Amino acid sequence: MTRRLLWGRGLSALATALIPTTLTLAVLRIPGQGSGGLGVVLACELVPLLVFLPVGGVLADRLRPERVILLADLVRCLAQVAIGAELIAGSGRLAVLAVLSAVSGVAIAFGLPAVPRLVAAVVPASDRLRVNARIGVVTSVSGVAAPALAGGMAMAVGPGWAAALTGLLFAGSALTLGGIRTPAASTESRNEAKRFGRELAEGWREVRVRPWFLRSVLGHGVWHFTAGLFLTLGPLTAVGRLGGEGAWVLVAQAGTAGLVLGVLLAPRLPIRRPIVVVQVAAALYALPLAALAVPLPAWAVAGAYFAAMCGLGVLSPLWETVVAQEIPEGALGRVRSLDQLISFAARPFGLAVAVPLAGLTGAAGLLLAAGALVAAANLAAIVRTPAAPLPAEPRRRSPAPGPRA
């Protein structure tokens, strides 16, 4: 079951990571379309995603999570195949790409909150940190490999075929994750007759009675916002003041290495207060922001970014595990949809306002303020956090000693 879960999440992560590069290259090839057209297409996916995430959270708690994921990934498969057919046929109409991107955004909103429920339903509590760490490794590798794969295919055979491959991967994800069967305790809710508004309010009530969760989520939202600032101003600073494009490549590669290392370390660390570790890890993002503000030499910025992304690698599987442990499974989809909503909204906002804000305050001042904000918001969330340790993995029994000679 765990292997099937890892394969399904890996296929879905790779397919999701292929989309931005494929769409970017496809739109830029349309005559008369540039960054404006690309912004429209990307916004058409993001806006429905944000609008329908709360709805997806309710459905994730009401229905079998594997059924929700099956339907969502099949819709994403059809949307990507249609985008591929549009591009291969040579039409490349911006309106068609925008509509299909909006369909994908809705499908993501329905499928995303169901994933934590699926993991919680099929993975024992004692194994979740290890499984979440493995999922994190697969997701990280996919995020690194996908742009190169999409770019290579676009150059060799065109972005339409890259979109078709993405659709095929979503089909594999749908069949893999959709074929998992959750136990009887995780089947459809007995309270299906409840109105949508009431179920949504009950999910919010689960958040209100856990102030530590809301404080942490808001701190993570600040992290995503400052990440948007860094990822926009970082390349500009690297090219202008740190030695060119190679300096930014060094920083980005250091971040990738740190992320993978952190994910691998997470299940091996002796962690007694997981939320404290999560929030300190998020606060580490102040390091690259401050290093870029000075700016320090490229190798120093790369080292700071390595440390911050290593913290993120530890944070991600820990957070997934702790939330699944502390939130009732029947409310997990609704509660996590709030978490995902804040995260998905904050980073694009940071990307959008980075340059205008830097023009008003100066890049150095903005980056220093962002570093102070992300550290303060996440360290403040440590107050009154749950002290319950993570469930220990069961010890494997040693083989019985054989007869002595």
JOFENUR-V668546 format. One record per pair of residues at least 12 apart in sequence whose C-alpha atoms are under 6 Angstrom apart, sorted by sequence separation. I is the first residue (numbers start at 1). GAP is how many residues later the second one is. D is the distance in Angstrom with one decimal. If there is no record, write none. Layout:
i=[I	I]
gap=[GAP	GAP]
d=[D	D]
//
This chain:
i=[150	235	288	288	287	288	79	285	284	76	281	72	278	72	69	68	254	258	262	266	65	255	259	263	247	251	255	258	259	262	263	254	258	262	56	65	44	56	60	255	259	45	49	53	57	242	41	44	45	48	49	52	44	48	45	49	121	293	88	87	293	84	84	289	290	84	84	289	80	81	286	81	80	286	77	283	283	77	77	283	73	74	279	74	279	73	70	276	70	67	66	273	272	228	232	221	225	229	217	221	224	225	228	229	64	224	228	64	63	221	225	229	13	17	21	62	62	10	14	18	22	203	17	133	203	18	203	26	22	130	129	226	15	223	222	15	11	12	219	219	12	11	8	216	215	8	8	212	133	132	129	128	114	113	113	126	126	126	61	61	61	60	57	58	57	57	54	53	50]
gap=[12	13	13	16	17	17	21	23	24	28	30	35	37	39	42	43	48	48	48	48	49	50	50	50	51	51	51	51	51	51	51	52	52	52	53	53	54	54	54	54	54	56	56	56	56	56	57	57	57	57	57	57	58	58	60	60	61	71	72	73	74	76	77	78	78	79	80	82	83	83	85	86	87	89	90	91	92	93	94	95	97	97	99	100	100	101	104	106	108	111	112	114	117	119	119	121	121	121	122	122	122	122	122	122	123	123	123	124	125	125	125	125	126	126	126	126	127	128	128	128	128	128	129	130	131	132	132	133	137	137	138	144	151	151	152	154	158	158	158	159	161	162	165	165	166	168	169	173	184	185	192	193	219	220	224	265	266	267	269	270	272	273	276	276	277	280	283	284	291]
d=[5.8	5.7	5.8	4.8	5.4	5.0	5.6	4.9	5.0	5.3	4.4	4.8	4.8	5.2	4.8	5.9	5.6	4.6	4.2	4.8	4.9	5.4	4.7	4.2	5.7	4.2	4.5	5.1	4.6	4.0	5.2	5.1	4.1	4.7	5.6	5.5	5.7	3.9	4.7	5.4	4.6	4.8	4.6	4.5	5.3	5.8	4.6	5.9	4.4	5.4	5.3	5.5	4.8	5.4	4.3	4.9	6.0	4.3	5.0	4.7	5.5	4.1	5.9	5.4	5.5	4.8	4.9	5.4	5.5	4.9	4.0	5.2	4.9	5.9	4.1	5.8	4.3	5.0	5.7	5.6	5.5	6.0	5.2	6.0	6.0	5.1	4.5	5.6	4.5	5.9	4.7	5.6	5.3	4.9	6.0	5.7	4.8	5.2	5.9	5.2	5.6	4.6	4.2	5.7	5.2	4.7	4.4	5.6	4.6	5.7	4.6	5.0	5.5	5.5	5.8	5.5	5.1	5.5	4.8	5.0	5.8	5.9	5.6	5.5	5.3	5.8	5.8	5.7	5.6	5.5	5.9	5.9	4.9	5.7	5.8	5.7	5.6	5.9	5.0	4.6	5.4	5.4	4.6	5.5	5.1	5.2	5.3	5.4	5.2	4.9	5.5	5.9	5.9	4.8	5.4	5.0	5.5	4.6	5.5	6.0	5.3	5.1	4.4	5.4	4.0	5.2	5.8	5.8	6.0]
//
